[in-house]
Amino acid sequence: MPARPTPVPRRRRQHAAAFAVAVLCAGLLGGCGFTDATERVYTPANGANENPAETEVAVLGAVIVSTTPGSGSFVATISNKSTEEPVSLNAVAGTDEDASVAAGQFVALPVAPTAFINLADTGGIPVTGDLAAGDFVRLNLGFDNGDRITINVPVVANAGDFAGLDGPAPATESAHEESDESGH
């Protein structure tokens, strides 16, 4: 008569099952790192953000709004992180391959301590150069406290959310069609 297998104690089976579940979970969760895209700050918006820890200034929602190729208006929110000193944006210029992009004349824009200014509220800063809607332009922003920020800014059309930020928004095709149908 063959020998009967020795029964495995119940507790040993429970430990083996728990171990198997732990190994399975470790394998599934092992792919979830802490530097994945889901762990990074992300602002779903058209504008670019730059908030270097070593500067007293943050640039938020930066875009160039363009009605016609070759010109536009730089708009962004400039935030002063200093609790004691005001800061002013006093220079905007293209860098590297975007060196042809230059700002027109503008008055230095002071920002009080722990405050911000939205350039869209002031009409933006005029820029000209090799740019058109859909491009990205690398800009250097200079501040009176010595801070410099380089930011890759998208160029957007003077339409939709950005309508009117680079002069009057151009008429759309649907507006022309509606006026033609009404006889005006």
C-alpha positions as CSV (number, residue, x, y, z in Angstrom):
1,M,0.0,0.0,0.0
2,P,1.4,3.4,-1.0
3,A,2.3,5.8,1.7
4,R,-0.2,8.5,2.4
5,P,0.9,12.0,2.0
6,T,1.5,13.9,5.2
7,P,-1.2,16.6,5.5
8,V,0.1,20.2,5.4
9,P,-0.9,22.1,8.5
10,R,-3.6,24.7,8.0
11,R,-1.5,27.5,9.3
12,R,1.3,26.7,6.8
13,R,-1.2,27.0,3.9
14,Q,-2.5,30.4,5.2
15,H,1.1,31.6,5.3
16,A,1.8,30.4,1.8
17,A,-1.3,32.1,0.5
18,A,-0.5,35.3,2.2
19,F,3.0,35.2,0.8
20,A,1.7,34.6,-2.7
21,V,-0.6,37.6,-2.5
22,A,2.2,39.8,-1.2
23,V,4.5,38.7,-4.0
24,L,1.7,39.4,-6.5
25,C,1.0,42.9,-5.0
26,A,4.7,43.7,-4.9
27,G,5.0,42.9,-8.6
28,L,2.0,45.0,-9.6
29,L,2.9,47.9,-7.4
30,G,6.6,47.8,-8.2
31,G,6.0,49.6,-11.5
32,C,4.5,52.5,-9.6
33,G,7.5,54.8,-8.9
34,F,7.5,58.1,-7.1
35,T,9.0,60.0,-10.0
36,D,6.3,59.1,-12.5
37,A,4.3,61.7,-14.3
38,T,1.4,61.2,-12.0
39,E,3.6,62.4,-9.1
40,R,4.7,65.7,-10.8
41,V,3.0,69.1,-10.7
42,Y,1.0,69.6,-13.9
43,T,-1.1,72.6,-14.8
44,P,-3.3,71.8,-17.8
45,A,-3.2,75.1,-19.6
46,N,-1.8,76.7,-22.8
47,G,0.7,78.9,-20.9
48,A,4.1,78.0,-19.6
49,N,5.1,78.2,-16.0
50,E,8.5,78.8,-14.5
51,N,9.0,79.0,-10.8
52,P,12.7,78.5,-10.0
53,A,13.4,78.0,-6.3
54,E,16.5,80.2,-6.5
55,T,14.7,83.3,-7.7
56,E,12.3,85.8,-6.0
57,V,10.0,85.7,-9.1
58,A,7.7,83.2,-10.7
59,V,6.2,83.4,-14.2
60,L,2.9,81.8,-14.7
61,G,0.7,81.2,-17.7
62,A,3.1,82.8,-20.1
63,V,2.0,83.0,-23.8
64,I,2.6,85.2,-26.8
65,V,-0.8,86.1,-28.4
66,S,-0.4,86.7,-32.1
67,T,-2.9,88.1,-34.6
68,T,-0.4,88.1,-37.5
69,P,2.8,86.2,-38.0
70,G,5.9,88.2,-36.9
71,S,4.3,90.1,-34.0
72,G,2.3,89.5,-30.9
73,S,1.8,90.4,-27.2
74,F,3.6,88.7,-24.4
75,V,1.2,88.0,-21.5
76,A,1.9,86.2,-18.2
77,T,1.3,86.5,-14.5
78,I,4.5,87.7,-12.7
79,S,4.5,86.8,-9.0
80,N,6.9,88.3,-6.5
81,K,7.8,85.7,-3.9
82,S,9.8,88.2,-1.8
83,T,8.1,89.3,1.5
84,E,10.2,92.5,1.7
85,E,11.3,93.9,-1.7
86,P,9.3,94.9,-4.8
87,V,10.6,93.6,-8.1
88,S,10.1,94.9,-11.7
89,L,10.2,93.1,-15.0
90,N,12.5,95.3,-17.2
91,A,13.7,93.1,-20.0
92,V,12.2,90.5,-22.5
93,A,14.3,89.1,-25.3
94,G,14.5,85.9,-27.4
95,T,17.4,83.5,-26.8
96,D,19.4,81.1,-28.9
97,E,17.5,80.2,-32.1
98,D,14.8,82.7,-31.1
99,A,17.2,85.6,-30.9
100,S,15.2,87.4,-33.6
101,V,12.4,87.9,-31.1
102,A,12.5,91.2,-29.3
103,A,10.2,93.2,-27.1
104,G,9.0,96.6,-28.1
105,Q,9.3,99.5,-25.6
106,F,7.5,99.0,-22.4
107,V,7.5,100.6,-18.9
108,A,9.1,98.4,-16.2
109,L,6.3,96.7,-14.4
110,P,6.7,96.8,-10.6
111,V,5.3,94.0,-8.5
112,A,4.9,94.6,-4.7
113,P,6.2,92.0,-2.2
114,T,4.1,88.8,-2.1
115,A,1.9,90.2,-4.9
116,F,1.4,89.5,-8.6
117,I,0.6,91.4,-11.8
118,N,-1.2,89.9,-14.8
119,L,0.3,91.4,-18.0
120,A,-3.0,90.8,-19.8
121,D,-4.5,93.5,-17.6
122,T,-1.9,96.0,-18.7
123,G,-2.2,95.2,-22.5
124,G,0.8,92.8,-22.6
125,I,4.3,93.5,-23.9
126,P,4.6,93.9,-27.7
127,V,7.1,91.4,-29.3
128,T,8.2,91.1,-32.9
129,G,10.4,88.5,-34.7
130,D,10.2,85.1,-36.3
131,L,7.0,83.8,-34.6
132,A,3.5,82.6,-35.5
133,A,0.7,80.8,-33.8
134,G,1.7,77.2,-33.0
135,D,5.4,78.1,-32.4
136,F,7.3,78.0,-29.2
137,V,9.6,80.9,-28.4
138,R,12.4,80.7,-25.8
139,L,12.5,84.0,-23.9
140,N,14.8,85.5,-21.3
141,L,13.0,87.7,-18.8
142,G,15.1,90.1,-16.8
143,F,14.2,91.7,-13.4
144,D,15.6,94.7,-11.6
145,N,16.7,92.6,-8.7
146,G,19.1,90.6,-11.0
147,D,16.8,87.5,-11.4
148,R,16.7,86.1,-14.9
149,I,14.2,83.5,-16.0
150,T,14.4,81.6,-19.3
151,I,11.0,80.2,-20.4
152,N,9.8,78.3,-23.5
153,V,6.6,80.2,-24.4
154,P,3.9,79.0,-26.7
155,V,2.5,81.4,-29.4
156,V,-1.3,81.2,-29.5
157,A,-3.8,82.8,-31.9
158,N,-5.7,85.9,-30.9
159,A,-8.9,83.9,-30.6
160,G,-10.9,81.9,-28.0
161,D,-9.6,82.4,-24.5
162,F,-7.0,84.8,-25.8
163,A,-9.2,86.9,-28.0
164,G,-8.5,90.6,-27.7
165,L,-5.1,90.2,-26.0
166,D,-3.2,91.3,-29.1
167,G,-5.5,94.0,-30.3
168,P,-8.9,93.3,-31.7
169,A,-9.5,89.6,-32.5
170,P,-9.9,88.9,-36.2
171,A,-13.4,88.1,-37.4
172,T,-14.2,84.4,-37.7
173,E,-15.6,82.7,-40.7
174,S,-18.8,81.9,-39.0
175,A,-19.3,85.6,-38.2
176,H,-18.8,86.4,-41.9
177,E,-21.3,83.7,-42.9
178,E,-23.9,85.0,-40.4
179,S,-23.6,88.6,-41.7
180,D,-23.9,87.4,-45.3
181,E,-27.1,85.5,-44.5
182,S,-28.7,88.5,-42.8
183,G,-28.0,90.7,-45.8
184,H,-25.5,93.0,-44.0
